[in-house]
Amino acid sequence: MKLFIVIWLSLGFSLANAAQPMFLEVPDTLEERVKPCTLCHGDIDRTGQDAYYPRIAGKPTGYLFNQLRNFRDGRRYYQPMAILLENLSDEYMREIAHYFATLPYVYPQPKSRAMSSEQIETVENLIYKGDSMRDLPACSACHGDALMGVEPFIPGLLGLPHAYLAAQFGGWRHGGIMRGQIPDCMSEIANKLTQYEVNALVMWLPGRPVAGKPAQSGTLAPEMVRRCRHLLSEKEIVQ
Protein backbone atom coordinates (compact mmCIF):
# COMPACT_ATOMS: atom_id res chain seq x y z
CA MET A 1 0.00 0.00 0.00
CA LYS A 2 2.79 2.39 0.89
CA LEU A 3 4.51 1.68 -2.46
CA PHE A 4 1.23 2.38 -4.31
CA ILE A 5 0.81 5.72 -2.50
CA VAL A 6 4.37 6.76 -3.32
CA ILE A 7 3.89 5.89 -6.99
CA TRP A 8 0.54 7.70 -7.12
CA LEU A 9 1.97 10.81 -5.48
CA SER A 10 4.95 10.79 -7.83
CA LEU A 11 2.69 10.48 -10.84
CA GLY A 12 0.44 13.26 -9.58
CA PHE A 13 3.44 15.53 -9.03
CA SER A 14 4.69 14.86 -12.57
CA LEU A 15 1.28 15.59 -14.12
CA ALA A 16 0.97 18.79 -12.12
CA ASN A 17 4.35 19.92 -13.38
CA ALA A 18 3.39 19.04 -16.96
CA ALA A 19 0.31 21.24 -16.66
CA GLN A 20 2.43 24.26 -15.75
CA PRO A 21 3.18 26.58 -18.68
CA MET A 22 6.73 26.37 -19.97
CA PHE A 23 8.47 29.70 -20.54
CA LEU A 24 11.47 29.83 -22.83
CA GLU A 25 13.67 32.85 -22.36
CA VAL A 26 14.40 34.43 -25.75
CA PRO A 27 17.25 36.96 -26.07
CA ASP A 28 16.09 40.46 -26.94
CA THR A 29 18.16 40.84 -30.10
CA LEU A 30 17.35 42.23 -33.52
CA GLU A 31 17.94 38.77 -34.96
CA GLU A 32 15.05 37.45 -32.86
CA ARG A 33 12.81 40.44 -33.58
CA VAL A 34 13.08 40.10 -37.37
CA LYS A 35 12.15 36.41 -37.43
CA PRO A 36 8.67 37.29 -38.77
CA CYS A 37 10.51 38.67 -41.82
CA THR A 38 12.53 35.52 -42.38
CA LEU A 39 9.44 33.32 -42.32
CA CYS A 40 8.89 34.50 -45.89
CA HIS A 41 12.20 36.07 -46.89
CA GLY A 42 14.57 33.19 -46.26
CA ASP A 43 18.17 32.82 -47.35
CA ILE A 44 17.14 32.12 -50.92
CA ASP A 45 14.51 33.49 -53.27
CA ARG A 46 11.43 31.35 -53.31
CA THR A 47 7.84 31.34 -54.43
CA GLY A 48 5.05 31.40 -51.89
CA GLN A 49 1.45 30.33 -52.34
CA ASP A 50 0.18 33.73 -53.38
CA ALA A 51 3.22 35.92 -54.05
CA TYR A 52 6.91 35.93 -54.85
CA TYR A 53 9.19 36.59 -51.89
CA PRO A 54 12.48 38.15 -52.97
CA ARG A 55 15.69 37.94 -51.00
CA ILE A 56 16.45 40.88 -48.76
CA ALA A 57 19.82 39.77 -47.42
CA GLY A 58 22.68 41.82 -48.82
CA LYS A 59 20.56 44.45 -50.56
CA PRO A 60 21.45 48.14 -50.01
CA THR A 61 20.39 49.63 -46.68
CA GLY A 62 18.72 52.67 -48.21
CA TYR A 63 16.82 50.57 -50.72
CA LEU A 64 15.46 48.25 -48.02
CA PHE A 65 14.53 51.18 -45.78
CA ASN A 66 12.65 52.89 -48.61
CA GLN A 67 10.68 49.72 -49.36
CA LEU A 68 9.76 49.26 -45.68
CA ARG A 69 8.65 52.88 -45.42
CA ASN A 70 6.65 52.62 -48.64
CA PHE A 71 4.77 49.58 -47.34
CA ARG A 72 4.12 51.24 -43.99
CA ASP A 73 2.92 54.51 -45.54
CA GLY A 74 0.78 52.92 -48.27
CA ARG A 75 2.92 53.88 -51.26
CA ARG A 76 3.21 50.15 -51.88
CA TYR A 77 0.51 47.78 -50.73
CA TYR A 78 0.65 44.19 -49.62
CA GLN A 79 -1.50 43.49 -46.58
CA PRO A 80 0.89 41.23 -44.62
CA MET A 81 3.66 43.81 -44.98
CA ALA A 82 1.34 46.69 -44.10
CA ILE A 83 0.24 44.92 -40.89
CA LEU A 84 3.79 44.06 -39.84
CA LEU A 85 5.07 47.60 -40.32
CA GLU A 86 2.12 49.82 -39.41
CA ASN A 87 3.46 50.81 -35.96
CA LEU A 88 7.18 50.87 -36.65
CA SER A 89 9.20 54.08 -36.51
CA ASP A 90 11.64 55.22 -39.18
CA GLU A 91 14.51 54.68 -36.75
CA TYR A 92 13.52 51.07 -36.09
CA MET A 93 13.04 50.35 -39.80
CA ARG A 94 16.52 51.72 -40.49
CA GLU A 95 17.88 49.24 -37.94
CA ILE A 96 16.04 46.41 -39.67
CA ALA A 97 17.26 47.54 -43.09
CA HIS A 98 20.86 47.74 -41.87
CA TYR A 99 20.63 44.28 -40.30
CA PHE A 100 19.52 42.60 -43.52
CA ALA A 101 21.89 44.65 -45.68
CA THR A 102 24.87 43.37 -43.70
CA LEU A 103 23.88 39.69 -43.88
CA PRO A 104 26.16 37.64 -46.14
CA TYR A 105 24.53 36.28 -49.26
CA VAL A 106 25.85 33.65 -51.65
CA TYR A 107 24.64 34.47 -55.15
CA PRO A 108 23.35 31.61 -57.27
CA GLN A 109 25.41 30.38 -60.19
CA PRO A 110 24.56 32.03 -63.54
CA LYS A 111 21.96 30.19 -65.58
CA SER A 112 22.39 30.99 -69.25
CA ARG A 113 19.55 30.55 -71.71
CA ALA A 114 19.79 30.11 -75.44
CA MET A 115 19.44 33.50 -77.09
CA SER A 116 19.65 34.67 -80.67
CA SER A 117 22.24 37.23 -81.72
CA GLU A 118 19.39 39.72 -82.26
CA GLN A 119 18.16 39.24 -78.70
CA ILE A 120 21.65 39.70 -77.28
CA GLU A 121 22.18 42.87 -79.32
CA THR A 122 18.83 44.22 -78.15
CA VAL A 123 19.69 43.62 -74.51
CA GLU A 124 23.18 45.07 -74.70
CA ASN A 125 21.84 48.22 -76.32
CA LEU A 126 19.29 48.61 -73.52
CA ILE A 127 21.84 47.87 -70.81
CA TYR A 128 24.65 50.12 -71.99
CA LYS A 129 23.11 52.66 -74.39
CA GLY A 130 19.38 53.00 -73.82
CA ASP A 131 17.15 54.53 -76.46
CA SER A 132 16.96 58.33 -76.54
CA MET A 133 14.17 58.26 -79.12
CA ARG A 134 11.91 56.62 -76.51
CA ASP A 135 13.43 58.45 -73.54
CA LEU A 136 14.85 55.18 -72.21
CA PRO A 137 18.04 55.59 -70.18
CA ALA A 138 20.62 52.81 -70.19
CA CYS A 139 20.07 50.33 -67.36
CA SER A 140 23.69 50.94 -66.32
CA ALA A 141 23.00 54.67 -65.91
CA CYS A 142 20.99 53.87 -62.77
CA HIS A 143 22.21 50.43 -61.68
CA GLY A 144 25.91 51.11 -62.26
CA ASP A 145 28.36 50.02 -64.94
CA ALA A 146 28.80 46.64 -63.23
CA LEU A 147 24.98 46.35 -62.80
CA MET A 148 25.60 45.77 -59.08
CA GLY A 149 23.58 48.79 -57.96
CA VAL A 150 24.54 52.11 -56.41
CA GLU A 151 24.98 52.52 -52.66
CA PRO A 152 22.95 52.98 -50.63
CA PHE A 153 19.61 53.16 -52.48
CA ILE A 154 19.66 51.33 -55.82
CA PRO A 155 19.78 47.52 -56.01
CA GLY A 156 21.80 45.46 -58.46
CA LEU A 157 20.40 43.52 -61.41
CA LEU A 158 22.67 40.48 -61.26
CA GLY A 159 22.20 37.30 -59.26
CA LEU A 160 18.42 37.46 -59.62
CA PRO A 161 16.44 34.46 -60.88
CA HIS A 162 14.50 34.50 -64.12
CA ALA A 163 11.13 34.09 -62.36
CA TYR A 164 11.74 37.06 -60.06
CA LEU A 165 12.76 39.36 -62.90
CA ALA A 166 9.75 38.32 -64.98
CA ALA A 167 7.44 38.95 -62.02
CA GLN A 168 8.94 42.37 -61.38
CA PHE A 169 8.62 43.51 -64.97
CA GLY A 170 5.08 42.17 -65.06
CA GLY A 171 4.23 44.14 -61.95
CA TRP A 172 5.75 47.36 -63.25
CA ARG A 173 3.98 47.08 -66.58
CA HIS A 174 0.60 45.73 -65.53
CA GLY A 175 0.23 46.66 -61.89
CA GLY A 176 -0.56 44.27 -59.09
CA ILE A 177 -0.75 43.94 -55.34
CA MET A 178 2.98 44.33 -54.83
CA ARG A 179 3.43 47.38 -56.99
CA GLY A 180 3.49 50.97 -55.86
CA GLN A 181 0.40 53.07 -55.47
CA ILE A 182 2.11 55.97 -57.22
CA PRO A 183 4.14 55.89 -60.46
CA ASP A 184 7.90 55.48 -60.23
CA CYS A 185 10.74 55.56 -62.71
CA MET A 186 10.83 51.78 -63.20
CA SER A 187 7.11 51.68 -63.98
CA GLU A 188 7.64 54.45 -66.50
CA ILE A 189 10.63 52.74 -68.09
CA ALA A 190 9.12 49.23 -68.10
CA ASN A 191 6.00 50.49 -69.86
CA LYS A 192 8.14 51.84 -72.70
CA LEU A 193 9.71 48.43 -73.33
CA THR A 194 8.24 45.95 -75.75
CA GLN A 195 7.43 42.43 -74.62
CA TYR A 196 10.25 41.20 -76.87
CA GLU A 197 12.70 43.45 -74.99
CA VAL A 198 11.41 42.34 -71.59
CA ASN A 199 11.73 38.68 -72.53
CA ALA A 200 15.28 39.25 -73.73
CA LEU A 201 16.27 41.10 -70.55
CA VAL A 202 14.94 38.44 -68.19
CA MET A 203 16.81 35.76 -70.13
CA TRP A 204 20.09 37.67 -70.38
CA LEU A 205 20.49 39.03 -66.83
CA PRO A 206 20.43 35.68 -64.91
CA GLY A 207 23.15 34.37 -67.21
CA ARG A 208 25.64 37.05 -66.21
CA PRO A 209 28.16 36.24 -63.45
CA VAL A 210 28.01 38.39 -60.34
CA ALA A 211 31.20 40.42 -60.26
CA GLY A 212 32.34 43.70 -58.82
CA LYS A 213 30.76 45.84 -56.13
CA PRO A 214 27.98 48.43 -56.02
CA ALA A 215 28.97 51.86 -57.25
CA GLN A 216 29.44 54.49 -54.60
CA SER A 217 26.93 57.15 -53.67
CA GLY A 218 27.11 60.32 -55.74
CA THR A 219 27.90 58.61 -59.05
CA LEU A 220 24.41 59.06 -60.49
CA ALA A 221 24.07 61.67 -63.21
CA PRO A 222 21.88 64.67 -62.23
CA GLU A 223 19.29 63.57 -64.81
CA MET A 224 18.93 60.17 -63.12
CA VAL A 225 18.73 61.78 -59.68
CA ARG A 226 15.80 63.91 -60.87
CA ARG A 227 14.13 61.00 -62.62
CA CYS A 228 14.37 58.52 -59.78
CA ARG A 229 14.19 60.90 -56.82
CA HIS A 230 11.67 58.61 -55.07
CA LEU A 231 14.48 56.04 -54.63
CA LEU A 232 16.87 58.45 -52.95
CA SER A 233 17.23 60.39 -49.72
CA GLU A 234 16.97 64.16 -49.55
CA LYS A 235 20.77 64.28 -49.29
CA GLU A 236 21.13 62.45 -52.60
CA ILE A 237 18.54 64.64 -54.32
CA VAL A 238 20.29 67.91 -53.53
CA GLN A 239 23.66 66.76 -54.84
Secondary structure, DSSP 4 states (H G I P E B T S, - for coil): -HHHHHHHHHHHHHHHHHHSPP-------HHHHTHHHHTTS-SS-EE-SSSEE---TTS-HHHHHHHHHHHHHTSB--HHHHHHHTT--HHHHHHHHHHHHTS---PPPP------HHHHHHHHHHHHT-BGGGTB--HHHHH-TTSS-BTTTB--SSS--HHHHHHHHHHHHH--TTSBSS--HHHHHHTTS-HHHHHHHHHHGGGSPP-S-PBPTT-S-HHHHHHTGGGS-HHHHH-
